[in-house]
Amino acid sequence: MRTSPLLVLLAVPAALLLLSGCATQSLGESERNRLVGKTFVVTGASSGIGRGVALQLGRSGANVVLAARRTKALESLAREIVVAGGTPLVVTTDISRTEDMQHLLNATLERFGRIDGWINNAAVMATGRFEDIPLEDHQRLLDVNLKGTLTGSYLAVRQFRKQGEGVLINVASIDSEVPHTYQASYSASKAGVLSLGRVLNQELRLNKERDIHVVTVMPWAIDTPIWDHAANYTGHQPQMPTMDGPEKPVNAIVRATLYPRQEITVGYKAKLAYWSHRLTPEISDLFSRHAVQKGQVDMNPQVPPTSGNLHTPVETGQGVSGGIRERMREQSEHSEQPQAQPGAAR
Ligand SMILES: NC(=O)c1ccc[n+]([C@@H]2O[C@H](COP(=O)([O-])OP(=O)(O)OC[C@H]3O[C@@H](n4cnc5c(N)ncnc54)[C@H](OP(=O)(O)O)[C@@H]3O)[C@@H](O)[C@H]2O)c1
Protein backbone atom coordinates (compact mmCIF):
# COMPACT_ATOMS: atom_id res chain seq x y z
CA MET A 1 0.00 0.00 0.00
CA ARG A 2 1.40 3.46 -0.94
CA THR A 3 1.13 6.32 1.59
CA SER A 4 0.19 9.69 0.16
CA PRO A 5 2.84 12.44 0.79
CA LEU A 6 0.00 14.78 1.89
CA LEU A 7 -1.00 12.29 4.57
CA VAL A 8 2.58 12.19 5.84
CA LEU A 9 2.73 16.01 5.86
CA LEU A 10 -0.46 16.19 7.92
CA ALA A 11 0.53 13.31 10.18
CA VAL A 12 3.79 14.92 11.37
CA PRO A 13 2.27 18.09 12.95
CA ALA A 14 -0.67 16.05 14.27
CA ALA A 15 1.73 13.64 15.98
CA LEU A 16 3.72 16.58 17.40
CA LEU A 17 0.55 18.15 18.81
CA LEU A 18 -0.54 14.86 20.35
CA LEU A 19 2.86 14.17 21.89
CA SER A 20 3.28 17.72 23.22
CA GLY A 21 -0.19 17.57 24.83
CA CYS A 22 0.57 14.33 26.73
CA ALA A 23 3.96 15.47 28.04
CA THR A 24 2.59 18.74 29.47
CA GLN A 25 -0.47 17.35 31.27
CA SER A 26 -0.52 17.48 35.06
CA LEU A 27 -0.33 14.16 36.92
CA GLY A 28 -3.48 12.29 37.91
CA GLU A 29 -4.23 11.42 41.55
CA SER A 30 -2.80 7.88 41.44
CA GLU A 31 0.36 9.22 39.78
CA ARG A 32 0.72 11.93 42.45
CA ASN A 33 0.43 9.24 45.14
CA ARG A 34 3.60 7.65 43.77
CA LEU A 35 5.50 10.82 44.79
CA VAL A 36 4.46 10.72 48.46
CA GLY A 37 7.54 10.63 50.71
CA LYS A 38 10.01 10.83 47.81
CA THR A 39 12.80 13.41 48.00
CA PHE A 40 13.55 15.98 45.30
CA VAL A 41 16.14 18.75 45.16
CA VAL A 42 14.99 21.75 43.11
CA THR A 43 17.49 24.50 42.30
CA GLY A 44 16.12 27.91 41.34
CA ALA A 45 13.01 27.28 43.45
CA SER A 46 12.51 30.92 44.49
CA SER A 47 10.60 31.89 41.31
CA GLY A 48 9.31 30.83 37.93
CA ILE A 49 9.41 27.23 36.71
CA GLY A 50 11.38 25.97 39.75
CA ARG A 51 8.86 27.46 42.16
CA GLY A 52 6.00 25.86 40.19
CA VAL A 53 7.74 22.45 40.17
CA ALA A 54 8.50 22.62 43.92
CA LEU A 55 4.88 23.53 44.68
CA GLN A 56 3.49 20.66 42.60
CA LEU A 57 5.88 18.15 44.16
CA GLY A 58 4.96 19.48 47.61
CA ARG A 59 1.24 19.16 46.85
CA SER A 60 1.89 15.51 46.01
CA GLY A 61 3.29 14.89 49.50
CA ALA A 62 6.97 14.83 48.50
CA ASN A 63 9.99 16.09 50.46
CA VAL A 64 11.22 19.11 48.52
CA VAL A 65 14.63 20.70 49.03
CA LEU A 66 14.43 24.33 47.95
CA ALA A 67 17.66 25.89 46.67
CA ALA A 68 18.31 29.42 45.40
CA ARG A 69 19.93 32.63 46.68
CA ARG A 70 16.79 34.48 47.93
CA THR A 71 16.21 32.89 51.35
CA LYS A 72 13.01 34.83 52.15
CA ALA A 73 11.37 33.75 48.88
CA LEU A 74 12.29 30.13 49.66
CA GLU A 75 10.90 30.43 53.17
CA SER A 76 7.55 31.76 51.91
CA LEU A 77 7.43 28.85 49.42
CA ALA A 78 8.26 26.41 52.23
CA ARG A 79 5.24 27.69 54.19
CA GLU A 80 3.00 27.12 51.13
CA ILE A 81 4.38 23.59 50.73
CA VAL A 82 3.68 22.71 54.37
CA VAL A 83 0.06 23.87 53.97
CA ALA A 84 -0.20 21.83 50.74
CA GLY A 85 0.95 18.63 52.52
CA GLY A 86 4.61 18.40 51.51
CA THR A 87 7.81 18.56 53.59
CA PRO A 88 10.18 21.37 52.56
CA LEU A 89 13.80 22.05 53.44
CA VAL A 90 15.27 25.46 52.63
CA VAL A 91 18.97 25.52 51.70
CA THR A 92 20.24 28.91 50.55
CA THR A 93 22.53 28.12 47.63
CA ASP A 94 24.50 29.89 44.93
CA ILE A 95 24.85 27.09 42.38
CA SER A 96 28.07 28.55 40.96
CA ARG A 97 29.79 27.89 44.32
CA THR A 98 30.95 24.28 44.69
CA GLU A 99 30.90 24.51 48.50
CA ASP A 100 27.25 25.64 48.43
CA MET A 101 26.31 22.70 46.20
CA GLN A 102 28.16 20.22 48.40
CA HIS A 103 26.30 21.69 51.40
CA LEU A 104 23.01 21.30 49.48
CA LEU A 105 23.73 17.60 48.97
CA ASN A 106 24.87 17.04 52.56
CA ALA A 107 21.89 18.89 54.08
CA THR A 108 19.47 16.86 51.93
CA LEU A 109 21.01 13.53 52.91
CA GLU A 110 21.21 14.50 56.56
CA ARG A 111 17.49 15.35 56.62
CA PHE A 112 15.96 12.80 54.24
CA GLY A 113 18.61 10.06 53.85
CA ARG A 114 18.37 9.70 50.06
CA ILE A 115 17.54 11.61 46.86
CA ASP A 116 15.00 10.35 44.34
CA GLY A 117 15.27 13.28 41.96
CA TRP A 118 17.62 16.23 41.46
CA ILE A 119 16.31 19.06 39.27
CA ASN A 120 18.96 21.49 38.03
CA ASN A 121 16.64 24.34 37.08
CA ALA A 122 18.42 27.52 38.27
CA ALA A 123 19.78 29.78 35.54
CA VAL A 124 20.23 33.40 34.53
CA MET A 125 19.78 35.09 31.16
CA ALA A 126 21.69 37.90 29.39
CA THR A 127 20.44 39.58 26.26
CA GLY A 128 22.13 42.04 23.93
CA ARG A 129 24.60 42.08 21.05
CA PHE A 130 27.53 39.79 21.98
CA GLU A 131 30.13 42.57 22.30
CA ASP A 132 27.72 44.96 24.10
CA ILE A 133 27.25 42.54 27.00
CA PRO A 134 30.12 43.04 29.51
CA LEU A 135 32.56 40.13 29.49
CA GLU A 136 32.05 39.61 33.24
CA ASP A 137 28.32 39.08 32.59
CA HIS A 138 28.99 36.43 29.91
CA GLN A 139 31.45 34.70 32.24
CA ARG A 140 29.13 34.85 35.24
CA LEU A 141 26.29 33.41 33.14
CA LEU A 142 28.43 30.41 32.19
CA ASP A 143 29.48 29.96 35.84
CA VAL A 144 25.83 29.74 36.87
CA ASN A 145 24.14 28.00 33.93
CA LEU A 146 26.83 25.57 32.83
CA LYS A 147 29.23 25.16 35.76
CA GLY A 148 26.37 25.15 38.29
CA THR A 149 24.40 22.53 36.31
CA LEU A 150 27.53 20.43 35.79
CA THR A 151 28.31 20.51 39.53
CA GLY A 152 24.72 19.54 40.41
CA SER A 153 24.80 16.73 37.83
CA TYR A 154 28.11 15.44 39.20
CA LEU A 155 26.92 15.33 42.81
CA ALA A 156 23.55 13.82 41.85
CA VAL A 157 24.92 11.07 39.58
CA ARG A 158 27.51 10.01 42.18
CA GLN A 159 24.75 9.80 44.80
CA PHE A 160 22.46 7.87 42.42
CA ARG A 161 25.25 5.36 41.78
CA LYS A 162 25.49 4.75 45.54
CA GLN A 163 21.71 4.29 45.75
CA GLY A 164 21.44 2.35 42.47
CA GLU A 165 18.69 4.66 41.21
CA GLY A 166 17.56 8.25 40.74
CA VAL A 167 16.40 10.81 38.18
CA LEU A 168 18.49 13.83 37.21
CA ILE A 169 16.54 16.51 35.35
CA ASN A 170 18.47 19.37 33.75
CA VAL A 171 16.43 22.31 32.53
CA ALA A 172 17.92 23.48 29.24
CA SER A 173 15.98 25.44 26.59
CA ILE A 174 14.87 25.32 22.98
CA ASP A 175 17.95 27.59 22.63
CA SER A 176 20.04 24.45 23.24
CA GLU A 177 19.17 23.42 19.68
CA VAL A 178 18.11 26.70 18.02
CA PRO A 179 20.63 29.47 18.83
CA HIS A 180 18.91 32.64 20.02
CA THR A 181 20.08 35.93 18.49
CA TYR A 182 21.30 38.40 21.18
CA GLN A 183 21.67 35.56 23.70
CA ALA A 184 25.12 34.19 22.78
CA SER A 185 26.33 33.02 26.17
CA TYR A 186 22.84 31.85 27.22
CA SER A 187 22.47 29.76 24.04
CA ALA A 188 26.00 28.41 24.45
CA SER A 189 25.28 27.47 28.08
CA LYS A 190 22.06 25.67 27.15
CA ALA A 191 23.72 23.83 24.23
CA GLY A 192 26.32 22.73 26.79
CA VAL A 193 23.63 21.46 29.17
CA LEU A 194 22.05 19.42 26.35
CA SER A 195 25.42 17.97 25.38
CA LEU A 196 26.21 17.14 29.02
CA GLY A 197 22.96 15.16 29.31
CA ARG A 198 23.68 13.25 26.09
CA VAL A 199 27.13 12.18 27.30
CA LEU A 200 25.83 11.16 30.74
CA ASN A 201 23.19 9.00 29.05
CA GLN A 202 25.83 7.36 26.86
CA GLU A 203 27.95 6.52 29.92
CA LEU A 204 25.01 5.24 31.97
CA ARG A 205 23.84 3.00 29.10
CA LEU A 206 27.41 1.70 28.63
CA ASN A 207 27.42 0.70 32.32
CA LYS A 208 23.90 -0.76 32.00
CA GLU A 209 22.67 1.51 34.81
CA ARG A 210 19.01 1.19 33.84
CA ASP A 211 17.59 2.75 37.00
CA ILE A 212 19.56 5.99 36.77
CA HIS A 213 18.01 8.47 34.36
CA VAL A 214 19.19 11.78 32.94
CA VAL A 215 16.55 13.99 31.37
CA THR A 216 17.14 17.25 29.49
CA VAL A 217 14.05 19.46 29.31
CA MET A 218 13.85 22.10 26.57
CA PRO A 219 11.05 24.64 27.05
CA TRP A 220 9.97 27.31 24.55
CA ALA A 221 9.88 30.98 25.72
CA ILE A 222 7.88 30.95 28.97
CA ASP A 223 6.12 33.71 30.89
CA THR A 224 8.19 33.72 34.10
CA PRO A 225 10.13 36.46 35.94
CA ILE A 226 13.29 35.56 33.97
CA TRP A 227 12.51 38.31 31.45
CA ASP A 228 12.64 40.93 34.22
CA HIS A 229 15.58 39.21 35.96
CA ALA A 230 17.72 39.12 32.81
CA ALA A 231 20.81 41.20 32.19
CA ASN A 232 19.76 43.38 29.28
CA TYR A 233 21.86 45.49 26.92
CA THR A 234 19.47 45.70 23.94
CA GLY A 235 18.04 49.08 25.03
CA HIS A 236 14.54 47.54 24.97
CA GLN A 237 12.42 45.56 27.43
CA PRO A 238 13.05 41.85 26.70
CA GLN A 239 9.84 39.92 26.00
CA MET A 240 8.51 37.57 23.32
CA PRO A 241 5.07 37.73 21.71
CA THR A 242 4.62 33.94 21.47
CA MET A 243 5.34 32.92 25.08
CA ASP A 244 3.76 29.86 26.70
CA GLY A 245 2.47 29.80 30.27
CA PRO A 246 4.68 28.27 33.00
CA GLU A 247 2.31 25.33 33.60
CA LYS A 248 3.65 23.55 30.47
CA PRO A 249 7.30 23.15 31.56
CA VAL A 250 6.24 22.71 35.21
CA ASN A 251 3.99 19.76 34.27
CA ALA A 252 6.61 18.34 31.89
CA ILE A 253 9.29 18.38 34.62
CA VAL A 254 7.05 16.88 37.32
CA ARG A 255 5.86 14.21 34.85
CA ALA A 256 9.49 13.40 33.96
CA THR A 257 10.16 12.44 37.60
CA LEU A 258 7.88 9.43 36.99
CA TYR A 259 8.36 8.92 33.24
CA PRO A 260 11.95 9.94 32.46
CA ARG A 261 12.93 10.36 28.81
CA GLN A 262 16.37 11.47 27.64
CA GLU A 263 15.17 14.68 25.94
CA ILE A 264 11.87 16.51 26.24
CA THR A 265 11.03 19.49 24.03
CA VAL A 266 8.10 21.16 25.75
CA GLY A 267 5.04 22.03 23.68
CA TYR A 268 4.35 22.11 19.96
CA LYS A 269 6.15 25.45 19.34
CA ALA A 270 9.39 24.07 20.76
CA LYS A 271 8.94 20.84 18.79
CA LEU A 272 8.34 22.72 15.51
CA ALA A 273 11.34 25.00 16.14
CA TYR A 274 13.54 22.01 17.08
CA TRP A 275 12.70 20.00 13.97
CA SER A 276 12.72 22.91 11.54
CA HIS A 277 16.19 23.84 12.79
CA ARG A 278 17.39 20.28 12.33
CA LEU A 279 15.90 19.92 8.85
CA THR A 280 16.45 23.42 7.41
CA PRO A 281 18.91 25.30 9.66
CA GLU A 282 19.46 28.20 7.23
CA ILE A 283 15.75 29.04 6.99
CA SER A 284 15.29 28.57 10.73
CA ASP A 285 18.23 30.93 11.50
CA LEU A 286 16.92 33.54 9.05
CA PHE A 287 13.46 33.40 10.59
CA SER A 288 14.62 33.44 14.19
CA ARG A 289 17.07 36.34 13.86
CA HIS A 290 14.41 38.58 12.25
CA ALA A 291 11.74 37.42 14.71
CA VAL A 292 14.03 38.24 17.67
CA GLN A 293 15.04 41.64 16.25
CA LYS A 294 11.39 42.63 15.77
CA GLY A 295 9.55 40.80 18.57
CA GLN A 296 12.15 40.96 21.32
CA VAL A 297 13.75 44.33 20.56
CA ASP A 298 12.23 46.81 18.06
CA MET A 299 8.59 46.48 19.17
CA ASN A 300 9.31 46.89 22.88
CA PRO A 301 9.57 49.96 25.13
CA GLN A 302 13.02 51.41 25.75
CA VAL A 303 14.77 50.61 29.06
CA PRO A 304 18.26 51.37 30.46
CA PRO A 305 20.99 48.68 30.50
CA THR A 306 21.15 46.36 33.51
CA SER A 307 23.09 43.33 34.72
CA GLY A 308 19.80 42.06 36.22
CA ASN A 309 20.13 39.22 38.75
CA LEU A 310 23.38 37.80 37.37
CA HIS A 311 25.75 38.87 40.13
CA THR A 312 23.30 39.53 42.98
CA PRO A 313 19.67 38.45 43.29
CA VAL A 314 16.88 41.02 42.80
CA GLU A 315 13.80 41.20 45.05
CA THR A 316 11.26 41.53 42.23
CA GLY A 317 9.71 38.52 40.49
CA GLN A 318 9.04 35.85 43.13
CA GLY A 319 5.96 34.30 41.54
CA VAL A 320 5.67 31.35 39.17
CA SER A 321 4.33 33.56 36.37
CA GLY A 322 6.14 36.71 35.28
CA GLY A 323 2.97 38.55 34.16
CA ILE A 324 4.79 39.35 30.91
CA ARG A 325 1.93 38.32 28.57
CA GLU A 326 -0.44 40.58 30.50
CA ARG A 327 2.02 43.48 30.25
CA MET A 328 2.43 42.93 26.48
CA ARG A 329 -1.37 42.92 26.04
CA GLU A 330 -1.64 46.21 27.94
CA GLN A 331 1.20 47.73 25.90
CA SER A 332 -0.41 46.65 22.64
CA GLU A 333 -3.88 47.95 23.67
CA HIS A 334 -2.28 51.24 24.68
CA SER A 335 -0.47 51.58 21.34
CA GLU A 336 -3.69 50.78 19.42
CA GLN A 337 -5.70 53.54 21.12
CA PRO A 338 -6.28 56.49 18.76
CA GLN A 339 -3.90 59.35 19.54
CA ALA A 340 -5.38 62.84 20.04
CA GLN A 341 -4.92 64.96 16.90
CA PRO A 342 -3.20 68.31 17.34
CA GLY A 343 -5.85 71.03 17.61
CA ALA A 344 -8.70 68.52 18.21
CA ALA A 345 -11.41 69.43 20.79
CA ARG A 346 -10.64 68.05 24.33
N1 LIG B 1 11.30 31.52 30.96
C1 LIG B 1 11.73 31.11 29.78
O1 LIG B 1 11.44 31.69 28.72
C2 LIG B 1 12.59 29.87 29.69
C3 LIG B 1 12.67 29.22 28.45
C4 LIG B 1 13.49 28.09 28.34
C5 LIG B 1 14.18 27.65 29.45
N2 LIG B 1 14.07 28.31 30.64
C6 LIG B 1 14.85 27.80 31.77
O2 LIG B 1 13.98 27.53 32.85
C7 LIG B 1 14.73 27.60 34.06
C8 LIG B 1 13.98 28.43 35.08
O3 LIG B 1 13.92 29.78 34.64
P1 LIG B 1 12.67 30.70 34.90
O4 LIG B 1 12.15 31.09 33.59
O5 LIG B 1 11.78 30.09 35.88
O6 LIG B 1 13.38 32.02 35.50
P2 LIG B 1 13.41 32.72 36.93
O7 LIG B 1 12.06 32.98 37.46
O8 LIG B 1 14.34 33.88 36.80
O9 LIG B 1 14.06 31.59 37.83
C9 LIG B 1 15.43 31.35 37.87
C10 LIG B 1 15.77 30.78 39.23
O10 LIG B 1 17.17 30.55 39.29
C11 LIG B 1 17.66 31.10 40.52
N3 LIG B 1 19.05 31.48 40.38
C12 LIG B 1 19.62 32.40 39.55
N4 LIG B 1 20.93 32.46 39.76
C13 LIG B 1 21.22 31.56 40.73
C14 LIG B 1 22.41 31.15 41.38
N5 LIG B 1 23.60 31.68 41.08
N6 LIG B 1 22.32 30.20 42.33
C15 LIG B 1 21.12 29.66 42.67
N7 LIG B 1 19.97 29.99 42.08
C16 LIG B 1 20.03 30.94 41.13
C17 LIG B 1 16.75 32.28 40.81
O11 LIG B 1 16.67 32.58 42.20
P3 LIG B 1 17.62 33.52 43.07
O12 LIG B 1 17.75 34.82 42.36
O13 LIG B 1 16.84 33.60 44.37
O14 LIG B 1 18.91 32.81 43.23
C18 LIG B 1 15.41 31.69 40.37
O15 LIG B 1 14.86 30.94 41.42
C19 LIG B 1 16.10 28.15 33.68
O16 LIG B 1 17.00 27.09 33.54
C20 LIG B 1 15.85 28.80 32.35
O17 LIG B 1 17.01 28.89 31.57
C21 LIG B 1 13.29 29.40 30.79
The ligand as a Gaussian input file, in Angstrom:
#p B3LYP/6-31G(d) Opt

LIG

0 1
 N       11.297000      31.516000      30.958000
 C       11.732000      31.107000      29.777000
 O       11.440000      31.695000      28.717000
 C       12.586000      29.874000      29.693000
 C       12.673000      29.216000      28.450000
 C       13.486000      28.092000      28.337000
 C       14.182000      27.647000      29.451000
 N       14.074000      28.307000      30.640000
 C       14.851000      27.802000      31.767000
 O       13.983000      27.528000      32.854000
 C       14.728000      27.602000      34.064000
 C       13.977000      28.432000      35.076000
 O       13.924000      29.775000      34.644000
 P       12.666000      30.700000      34.898000
 O       12.146000      31.088000      33.586000
 O       11.779000      30.091000      35.884000
 O       13.377000      32.016000      35.496000
 P       13.409000      32.722000      36.925000
 O       12.057000      32.979000      37.457000
 O       14.341000      33.883000      36.800000
 O       14.063000      31.594000      37.830000
 C       15.433000      31.353000      37.865000
 C       15.774000      30.778000      39.230000
 O       17.171000      30.550000      39.289000
 C       17.656000      31.100000      40.518000
 N       19.050000      31.480000      40.375000
 C       19.617000      32.397000      39.546000
 N       20.931000      32.456000      39.765000
 C       21.221000      31.558000      40.728000
 C       22.411000      31.154000      41.376000
 N       23.600000      31.685000      41.081000
 N       22.324000      30.203000      42.333000
 C       21.124000      29.656000      42.669000
 N       19.974000      29.987000      42.084000
 C       20.025000      30.938000      41.125000
 C       16.754000      32.279000      40.811000
 O       16.666000      32.577000      42.204000
 P       17.621000      33.519000      43.068000
 O       17.752000      34.815000      42.364000
 O       16.844000      33.600000      44.371000
 O       18.907000      32.811000      43.235000
 C       15.408000      31.692000      40.369000
 O       14.860000      30.937000      41.419000
 C       16.099000      28.150000      33.683000
 O       16.999000      27.088000      33.535000
 C       15.846000      28.796000      32.351000
 O       17.014000      28.890000      31.570000
 C       13.287000      29.399000      30.793000

